Amino acid sequence: MAHKLCYHLTPVQLGHGDVVEIMEDVADKANDTVKTTIRVLADGIVTVEEAHKLGHELTKLRRVAEHAMKIVRGLEKAGASK
């Protein structure tokens, strides 16, 4: 139902396995995702299919970035550098 209403569902908590499994895929597609996002923002031309795919890829990118930021912030607070 959410998909039909153009919503993307994102889990509230991510396990380490979830992030690890998508990290390589996100890294491989990140450049194309950012380029497509910039194009869409610049000209506003995007198909429904492109918007759906872009939304999915941006959601994965955001999940990975948020997880990485939690780790970095934890290291900053702990004063650790690994």
Buried (B, 14 or more C-beta within 10 A) or exposed (E): EEEEEEEEEEEEEBEEEBBEEBBEEBEEBBEEBEEBBEBBEEEEEBEEEEEBBBEEBBEBBEBBEEBEEEEEEEEEEEEEEE
